Amino acid sequence: MHEIKAIIRSDRLDRVIDALRQIPDLPGITVSTVTGFGRRSASVAGARAEFGEVTMTKLEIVLPDAILTEALATIRRTASTGHAGDGKVFVLPVEQAMKIRSDESGLDAL
């Protein structure tokens, strides 16, 4: 299992969610509005880059390894505008998952 954390433009959310829903066996998606402080590159040569505040949307998905590549490609394809600030995607291994109600674990918990 892996967890995808994708920080995307908020205006791309519906498009990304609609595409992810087409992936068979995708367990679910957690969506949050987040505020970040990222380094913006300087527009003038020799100027120092500054940090700027931006509000974006974070998707968190824990999924089986079998659909990881498809989910990543789907996010990349649907979240991209081709402009700076499209976001970032992080992939982390998940050692364990547990469903609180039924005590199911592993992939069964998804």
MODELLER restraints for C-alpha pairs under 7 A, 6 or more apart:
rsr = mdl.restraints
at = mdl.atoms
rsr.add(forms.Gaussian(group=physical.xy_distance, feature=features.Distance(at['CA:1:A'], at['CA:62:A']), mean=6.82, stdev=0.5))
rsr.add(forms.Gaussian(group=physical.xy_distance, feature=features.Distance(at['CA:1:A'], at['CA:63:A']), mean=5.61, stdev=0.5))
rsr.add(forms.Gaussian(group=physical.xy_distance, feature=features.Distance(at['CA:1:A'], at['CA:64:A']), mean=4.56, stdev=0.5))
rsr.add(forms.Gaussian(group=physical.xy_distance, feature=features.Distance(at['CA:1:A'], at['CA:65:A']), mean=5.20, stdev=0.5))
rsr.add(forms.Gaussian(group=physical.xy_distance, feature=features.Distance(at['CA:1:A'], at['CA:93:A']), mean=6.31, stdev=0.5))
rsr.add(forms.Gaussian(group=physical.xy_distance, feature=features.Distance(at['CA:1:A'], at['CA:94:A']), mean=5.34, stdev=0.5))
rsr.add(forms.Gaussian(group=physical.xy_distance, feature=features.Distance(at['CA:2:A'], at['CA:62:A']), mean=5.64, stdev=0.5))
rsr.add(forms.Gaussian(group=physical.xy_distance, feature=features.Distance(at['CA:2:A'], at['CA:63:A']), mean=5.72, stdev=0.5))
rsr.add(forms.Gaussian(group=physical.xy_distance, feature=features.Distance(at['CA:2:A'], at['CA:64:A']), mean=6.55, stdev=0.5))
rsr.add(forms.Gaussian(group=physical.xy_distance, feature=features.Distance(at['CA:2:A'], at['CA:65:A']), mean=6.41, stdev=0.5))
rsr.add(forms.Gaussian(group=physical.xy_distance, feature=features.Distance(at['CA:2:A'], at['CA:91:A']), mean=6.63, stdev=0.5))
rsr.add(forms.Gaussian(group=physical.xy_distance, feature=features.Distance(at['CA:2:A'], at['CA:92:A']), mean=5.55, stdev=0.5))
rsr.add(forms.Gaussian(group=physical.xy_distance, feature=features.Distance(at['CA:2:A'], at['CA:93:A']), mean=4.46, stdev=0.5))
rsr.add(forms.Gaussian(group=physical.xy_distance, feature=features.Distance(at['CA:2:A'], at['CA:94:A']), mean=4.97, stdev=0.5))
rsr.add(forms.Gaussian(group=physical.xy_distance, feature=features.Distance(at['CA:3:A'], at['CA:60:A']), mean=6.82, stdev=0.5))
rsr.add(forms.Gaussian(group=physical.xy_distance, feature=features.Distance(at['CA:3:A'], at['CA:61:A']), mean=5.42, stdev=0.5))
rsr.add(forms.Gaussian(group=physical.xy_distance, feature=features.Distance(at['CA:3:A'], at['CA:62:A']), mean=4.26, stdev=0.5))
rsr.add(forms.Gaussian(group=physical.xy_distance, feature=features.Distance(at['CA:3:A'], at['CA:63:A']), mean=6.43, stdev=0.5))
rsr.add(forms.Gaussian(group=physical.xy_distance, feature=features.Distance(at['CA:3:A'], at['CA:91:A']), mean=5.66, stdev=0.5))
rsr.add(forms.Gaussian(group=physical.xy_distance, feature=features.Distance(at['CA:3:A'], at['CA:92:A']), mean=5.13, stdev=0.5))
rsr.add(forms.Gaussian(group=physical.xy_distance, feature=features.Distance(at['CA:3:A'], at['CA:93:A']), mean=6.24, stdev=0.5))
rsr.add(forms.Gaussian(group=physical.xy_distance, feature=features.Distance(at['CA:3:A'], at['CA:94:A']), mean=6.27, stdev=0.5))
rsr.add(forms.Gaussian(group=physical.xy_distance, feature=features.Distance(at['CA:4:A'], at['CA:60:A']), mean=5.61, stdev=0.5))
rsr.add(forms.Gaussian(group=physical.xy_distance, feature=features.Distance(at['CA:4:A'], at['CA:61:A']), mean=5.12, stdev=0.5))
rsr.add(forms.Gaussian(group=physical.xy_distance, feature=features.Distance(at['CA:4:A'], at['CA:62:A']), mean=6.43, stdev=0.5))
rsr.add(forms.Gaussian(group=physical.xy_distance, feature=features.Distance(at['CA:4:A'], at['CA:89:A']), mean=6.89, stdev=0.5))
rsr.add(forms.Gaussian(group=physical.xy_distance, feature=features.Distance(at['CA:4:A'], at['CA:90:A']), mean=5.77, stdev=0.5))
rsr.add(forms.Gaussian(group=physical.xy_distance, feature=features.Distance(at['CA:4:A'], at['CA:91:A']), mean=4.71, stdev=0.5))
rsr.add(forms.Gaussian(group=physical.xy_distance, feature=features.Distance(at['CA:4:A'], at['CA:92:A']), mean=6.59, stdev=0.5))
rsr.add(forms.Gaussian(group=physical.xy_distance, feature=features.Distance(at['CA:5:A'], at['CA:58:A']), mean=6.75, stdev=0.5))
rsr.add(forms.Gaussian(group=physical.xy_distance, feature=features.Distance(at['CA:5:A'], at['CA:59:A']), mean=5.67, stdev=0.5))
rsr.add(forms.Gaussian(group=physical.xy_distance, feature=features.Distance(at['CA:5:A'], at['CA:60:A']), mean=4.72, stdev=0.5))
rsr.add(forms.Gaussian(group=physical.xy_distance, feature=features.Distance(at['CA:5:A'], at['CA:61:A']), mean=6.75, stdev=0.5))
rsr.add(forms.Gaussian(group=physical.xy_distance, feature=features.Distance(at['CA:5:A'], at['CA:89:A']), mean=5.70, stdev=0.5))
rsr.add(forms.Gaussian(group=physical.xy_distance, feature=features.Distance(at['CA:5:A'], at['CA:90:A']), mean=5.10, stdev=0.5))
rsr.add(forms.Gaussian(group=physical.xy_distance, feature=features.Distance(at['CA:5:A'], at['CA:91:A']), mean=6.42, stdev=0.5))
rsr.add(forms.Gaussian(group=physical.xy_distance, feature=features.Distance(at['CA:6:A'], at['CA:58:A']), mean=5.51, stdev=0.5))
rsr.add(forms.Gaussian(group=physical.xy_distance, feature=features.Distance(at['CA:6:A'], at['CA:59:A']), mean=5.07, stdev=0.5))
rsr.add(forms.Gaussian(group=physical.xy_distance, feature=features.Distance(at['CA:6:A'], at['CA:60:A']), mean=6.59, stdev=0.5))
rsr.add(forms.Gaussian(group=physical.xy_distance, feature=features.Distance(at['CA:6:A'], at['CA:88:A']), mean=5.83, stdev=0.5))
rsr.add(forms.Gaussian(group=physical.xy_distance, feature=features.Distance(at['CA:6:A'], at['CA:89:A']), mean=4.26, stdev=0.5))
rsr.add(forms.Gaussian(group=physical.xy_distance, feature=features.Distance(at['CA:6:A'], at['CA:90:A']), mean=6.28, stdev=0.5))
rsr.add(forms.Gaussian(group=physical.xy_distance, feature=features.Distance(at['CA:7:A'], at['CA:56:A']), mean=6.52, stdev=0.5))
rsr.add(forms.Gaussian(group=physical.xy_distance, feature=features.Distance(at['CA:7:A'], at['CA:57:A']), mean=5.65, stdev=0.5))
rsr.add(forms.Gaussian(group=physical.xy_distance, feature=features.Distance(at['CA:7:A'], at['CA:58:A']), mean=4.48, stdev=0.5))
rsr.add(forms.Gaussian(group=physical.xy_distance, feature=features.Distance(at['CA:7:A'], at['CA:59:A']), mean=6.51, stdev=0.5))
rsr.add(forms.Gaussian(group=physical.xy_distance, feature=features.Distance(at['CA:7:A'], at['CA:87:A']), mean=5.13, stdev=0.5))
rsr.add(forms.Gaussian(group=physical.xy_distance, feature=features.Distance(at['CA:7:A'], at['CA:88:A']), mean=5.26, stdev=0.5))
rsr.add(forms.Gaussian(group=physical.xy_distance, feature=features.Distance(at['CA:7:A'], at['CA:89:A']), mean=6.27, stdev=0.5))
rsr.add(forms.Gaussian(group=physical.xy_distance, feature=features.Distance(at['CA:8:A'], at['CA:56:A']), mean=5.90, stdev=0.5))
rsr.add(forms.Gaussian(group=physical.xy_distance, feature=features.Distance(at['CA:8:A'], at['CA:57:A']), mean=5.35, stdev=0.5))
rsr.add(forms.Gaussian(group=physical.xy_distance, feature=features.Distance(at['CA:8:A'], at['CA:58:A']), mean=6.35, stdev=0.5))
rsr.add(forms.Gaussian(group=physical.xy_distance, feature=features.Distance(at['CA:8:A'], at['CA:79:A']), mean=6.43, stdev=0.5))
rsr.add(forms.Gaussian(group=physical.xy_distance, feature=features.Distance(at['CA:8:A'], at['CA:86:A']), mean=5.96, stdev=0.5))
rsr.add(forms.Gaussian(group=physical.xy_distance, feature=features.Distance(at['CA:8:A'], at['CA:87:A']), mean=4.69, stdev=0.5))
rsr.add(forms.Gaussian(group=physical.xy_distance, feature=features.Distance(at['CA:8:A'], at['CA:88:A']), mean=6.82, stdev=0.5))
rsr.add(forms.Gaussian(group=physical.xy_distance, feature=features.Distance(at['CA:9:A'], at['CA:56:A']), mean=5.25, stdev=0.5))
rsr.add(forms.Gaussian(group=physical.xy_distance, feature=features.Distance(at['CA:9:A'], at['CA:57:A']), mean=6.13, stdev=0.5))
rsr.add(forms.Gaussian(group=physical.xy_distance, feature=features.Distance(at['CA:9:A'], at['CA:86:A']), mean=5.92, stdev=0.5))
rsr.add(forms.Gaussian(group=physical.xy_distance, feature=features.Distance(at['CA:9:A'], at['CA:87:A']), mean=6.61, stdev=0.5))
rsr.add(forms.Gaussian(group=physical.xy_distance, feature=features.Distance(at['CA:10:A'], at['CA:56:A']), mean=5.28, stdev=0.5))
rsr.add(forms.Gaussian(group=physical.xy_distance, feature=features.Distance(at['CA:10:A'], at['CA:57:A']), mean=5.12, stdev=0.5))
rsr.add(forms.Gaussian(group=physical.xy_distance, feature=features.Distance(at['CA:12:A'], at['CA:79:A']), mean=5.66, stdev=0.5))
rsr.add(forms.Gaussian(group=physical.xy_distance, feature=features.Distance(at['CA:15:A'], at['CA:78:A']), mean=6.29, stdev=0.5))
rsr.add(forms.Gaussian(group=physical.xy_distance, feature=features.Distance(at['CA:16:A'], at['CA:75:A']), mean=6.06, stdev=0.5))
rsr.add(forms.Gaussian(group=physical.xy_distance, feature=features.Distance(at['CA:16:A'], at['CA:78:A']), mean=5.31, stdev=0.5))
rsr.add(forms.Gaussian(group=physical.xy_distance, feature=features.Distance(at['CA:16:A'], at['CA:79:A']), mean=6.09, stdev=0.5))
rsr.add(forms.Gaussian(group=physical.xy_distance, feature=features.Distance(at['CA:19:A'], at['CA:74:A']), mean=6.64, stdev=0.5))
rsr.add(forms.Gaussian(group=physical.xy_distance, feature=features.Distance(at['CA:20:A'], at['CA:71:A']), mean=6.66, stdev=0.5))
rsr.add(forms.Gaussian(group=physical.xy_distance, feature=features.Distance(at['CA:20:A'], at['CA:74:A']), mean=6.57, stdev=0.5))
rsr.add(forms.Gaussian(group=physical.xy_distance, feature=features.Distance(at['CA:26:A'], at['CA:63:A']), mean=6.60, stdev=0.5))
rsr.add(forms.Gaussian(group=physical.xy_distance, feature=features.Distance(at['CA:27:A'], at['CA:63:A']), mean=6.42, stdev=0.5))
rsr.add(forms.Gaussian(group=physical.xy_distance, feature=features.Distance(at['CA:27:A'], at['CA:110:A']), mean=5.68, stdev=0.5))
rsr.add(forms.Gaussian(group=physical.xy_distance, feature=features.Distance(at['CA:28:A'], at['CA:61:A']), mean=6.46, stdev=0.5))
rsr.add(forms.Gaussian(group=physical.xy_distance, feature=features.Distance(at['CA:29:A'], at['CA:59:A']), mean=6.44, stdev=0.5))
rsr.add(forms.Gaussian(group=physical.xy_distance, feature=features.Distance(at['CA:29:A'], at['CA:60:A']), mean=5.82, stdev=0.5))
rsr.add(forms.Gaussian(group=physical.xy_distance, feature=features.Distance(at['CA:29:A'], at['CA:61:A']), mean=5.03, stdev=0.5))
rsr.add(forms.Gaussian(group=physical.xy_distance, feature=features.Distance(at['CA:30:A'], at['CA:59:A']), mean=5.61, stdev=0.5))
rsr.add(forms.Gaussian(group=physical.xy_distance, feature=features.Distance(at['CA:30:A'], at['CA:60:A']), mean=5.02, stdev=0.5))
rsr.add(forms.Gaussian(group=physical.xy_distance, feature=features.Distance(at['CA:30:A'], at['CA:61:A']), mean=6.49, stdev=0.5))
rsr.add(forms.Gaussian(group=physical.xy_distance, feature=features.Distance(at['CA:31:A'], at['CA:57:A']), mean=6.92, stdev=0.5))
rsr.add(forms.Gaussian(group=physical.xy_distance, feature=features.Distance(at['CA:31:A'], at['CA:58:A']), mean=5.69, stdev=0.5))
rsr.add(forms.Gaussian(group=physical.xy_distance, feature=features.Distance(at['CA:31:A'], at['CA:59:A']), mean=4.77, stdev=0.5))
rsr.add(forms.Gaussian(group=physical.xy_distance, feature=features.Distance(at['CA:31:A'], at['CA:60:A']), mean=6.56, stdev=0.5))
rsr.add(forms.Gaussian(group=physical.xy_distance, feature=features.Distance(at['CA:32:A'], at['CA:57:A']), mean=5.72, stdev=0.5))
rsr.add(forms.Gaussian(group=physical.xy_distance, feature=features.Distance(at['CA:32:A'], at['CA:58:A']), mean=5.13, stdev=0.5))
rsr.add(forms.Gaussian(group=physical.xy_distance, feature=features.Distance(at['CA:32:A'], at['CA:59:A']), mean=6.67, stdev=0.5))
rsr.add(forms.Gaussian(group=physical.xy_distance, feature=features.Distance(at['CA:33:A'], at['CA:56:A']), mean=5.97, stdev=0.5))
rsr.add(forms.Gaussian(group=physical.xy_distance, feature=features.Distance(at['CA:33:A'], at['CA:57:A']), mean=4.61, stdev=0.5))
rsr.add(forms.Gaussian(group=physical.xy_distance, feature=features.Distance(at['CA:33:A'], at['CA:58:A']), mean=6.17, stdev=0.5))
rsr.add(forms.Gaussian(group=physical.xy_distance, feature=features.Distance(at['CA:34:A'], at['CA:55:A']), mean=5.68, stdev=0.5))
rsr.add(forms.Gaussian(group=physical.xy_distance, feature=features.Distance(at['CA:34:A'], at['CA:56:A']), mean=5.41, stdev=0.5))
rsr.add(forms.Gaussian(group=physical.xy_distance, feature=features.Distance(at['CA:34:A'], at['CA:57:A']), mean=5.75, stdev=0.5))
rsr.add(forms.Gaussian(group=physical.xy_distance, feature=features.Distance(at['CA:34:A'], at['CA:58:A']), mean=6.46, stdev=0.5))
rsr.add(forms.Gaussian(group=physical.xy_distance, feature=features.Distance(at['CA:35:A'], at['CA:53:A']), mean=6.84, stdev=0.5))
rsr.add(forms.Gaussian(group=physical.xy_distance, feature=features.Distance(at['CA:35:A'], at['CA:54:A']), mean=5.64, stdev=0.5))
rsr.add(forms.Gaussian(group=physical.xy_distance, feature=features.Distance(at['CA:35:A'], at['CA:55:A']), mean=4.36, stdev=0.5))
rsr.add(forms.Gaussian(group=physical.xy_distance, feature=features.Distance(at['CA:35:A'], at['CA:56:A']), mean=6.22, stdev=0.5))
rsr.add(forms.Gaussian(group=physical.xy_distance, feature=features.Distance(at['CA:36:A'], at['CA:53:A']), mean=5.66, stdev=0.5))
rsr.add(forms.Gaussian(group=physical.xy_distance, feature=features.Distance(at['CA:36:A'], at['CA:54:A']), mean=5.40, stdev=0.5))
rsr.add(forms.Gaussian(group=physical.xy_distance, feature=features.Distance(at['CA:36:A'], at['CA:55:A']), mean=6.34, stdev=0.5))
rsr.add(forms.Gaussian(group=physical.xy_distance, feature=features.Distance(at['CA:37:A'], at['CA:51:A']), mean=5.97, stdev=0.5))
rsr.add(forms.Gaussian(group=physical.xy_distance, feature=features.Distance(at['CA:37:A'], at['CA:52:A']), mean=5.36, stdev=0.5))
rsr.add(forms.Gaussian(group=physical.xy_distance, feature=features.Distance(at['CA:37:A'], at['CA:53:A']), mean=4.54, stdev=0.5))
rsr.add(forms.Gaussian(group=physical.xy_distance, feature=features.Distance(at['CA:37:A'], at['CA:54:A']), mean=6.38, stdev=0.5))
rsr.add(forms.Gaussian(group=physical.xy_distance, feature=features.Distance(at['CA:38:A'], at['CA:51:A']), mean=5.26, stdev=0.5))
rsr.add(forms.Gaussian(group=physical.xy_distance, feature=features.Distance(at['CA:38:A'], at['CA:52:A']), mean=5.63, stdev=0.5))
rsr.add(forms.Gaussian(group=physical.xy_distance, feature=features.Distance(at['CA:38:A'], at['CA:53:A']), mean=6.69, stdev=0.5))
rsr.add(forms.Gaussian(group=physical.xy_distance, feature=features.Distance(at['CA:39:A'], at['CA:49:A']), mean=6.43, stdev=0.5))
rsr.add(forms.Gaussian(group=physical.xy_distance, feature=features.Distance(at['CA:39:A'], at['CA:50:A']), mean=5.63, stdev=0.5))
rsr.add(forms.Gaussian(group=physical.xy_distance, feature=features.Distance(at['CA:39:A'], at['CA:51:A']), mean=4.41, stdev=0.5))
rsr.add(forms.Gaussian(group=physical.xy_distance, feature=features.Distance(at['CA:39:A'], at['CA:52:A']), mean=6.45, stdev=0.5))
rsr.add(forms.Gaussian(group=physical.xy_distance, feature=features.Distance(at['CA:40:A'], at['CA:49:A']), mean=5.59, stdev=0.5))
rsr.add(forms.Gaussian(group=physical.xy_distance, feature=features.Distance(at['CA:40:A'], at['CA:50:A']), mean=5.45, stdev=0.5))
rsr.add(forms.Gaussian(group=physical.xy_distance, feature=features.Distance(at['CA:40:A'], at['CA:51:A']), mean=5.79, stdev=0.5))
rsr.add(forms.Gaussian(group=physical.xy_distance, feature=features.Distance(at['CA:40:A'], at['CA:52:A']), mean=6.49, stdev=0.5))
rsr.add(forms.Gaussian(group=physical.xy_distance, feature=features.Distance(at['CA:41:A'], at['CA:49:A']), mean=4.72, stdev=0.5))
rsr.add(forms.Gaussian(group=physical.xy_distance, feature=features.Distance(at['CA:41:A'], at['CA:50:A']), mean=6.92, stdev=0.5))
rsr.add(forms.Gaussian(group=physical.xy_distance, feature=features.Distance(at['CA:42:A'], at['CA:48:A']), mean=5.78, stdev=0.5))
rsr.add(forms.Gaussian(group=physical.xy_distance, feature=features.Distance(at['CA:42:A'], at['CA:49:A']), mean=4.59, stdev=0.5))
rsr.add(forms.Gaussian(group=physical.xy_distance, feature=features.Distance(at['CA:64:A'], at['CA:107:A']), mean=6.82, stdev=0.5))
rsr.add(forms.Gaussian(group=physical.xy_distance, feature=features.Distance(at['CA:79:A'], at['CA:86:A']), mean=6.90, stdev=0.5))
rsr.add(forms.Gaussian(group=physical.xy_distance, feature=features.Distance(at['CA:80:A'], at['CA:86:A']), mean=5.82, stdev=0.5))
rsr.add(forms.Gaussian(group=physical.xy_distance, feature=features.Distance(at['CA:96:A'], at['CA:106:A']), mean=5.73, stdev=0.5))
rsr.add(forms.Gaussian(group=physical.xy_distance, feature=features.Distance(at['CA:97:A'], at['CA:105:A']), mean=5.43, stdev=0.5))
rsr.add(forms.Gaussian(group=physical.xy_distance, feature=features.Distance(at['CA:97:A'], at['CA:106:A']), mean=5.05, stdev=0.5))
rsr.add(forms.Gaussian(group=physical.xy_distance, feature=features.Distance(at['CA:97:A'], at['CA:109:A']), mean=6.01, stdev=0.5))
rsr.add(forms.Gaussian(group=physical.xy_distance, feature=features.Distance(at['CA:98:A'], at['CA:104:A']), mean=5.66, stdev=0.5))
rsr.add(forms.Gaussian(group=physical.xy_distance, feature=features.Distance(at['CA:98:A'], at['CA:105:A']), mean=4.30, stdev=0.5))
rsr.add(forms.Gaussian(group=physical.xy_distance, feature=features.Distance(at['CA:98:A'], at['CA:106:A']), mean=6.49, stdev=0.5))
rsr.add(forms.Gaussian(group=physical.xy_distance, feature=features.Distance(at['CA:98:A'], at['CA:109:A']), mean=5.22, stdev=0.5))
rsr.add(forms.Gaussian(group=physical.xy_distance, feature=features.Distance(at['CA:99:A'], at['CA:105:A']), mean=6.30, stdev=0.5))
rsr.add(forms.Gaussian(group=physical.xy_distance, feature=features.Distance(at['CA:99:A'], at['CA:109:A']), mean=4.81, stdev=0.5))
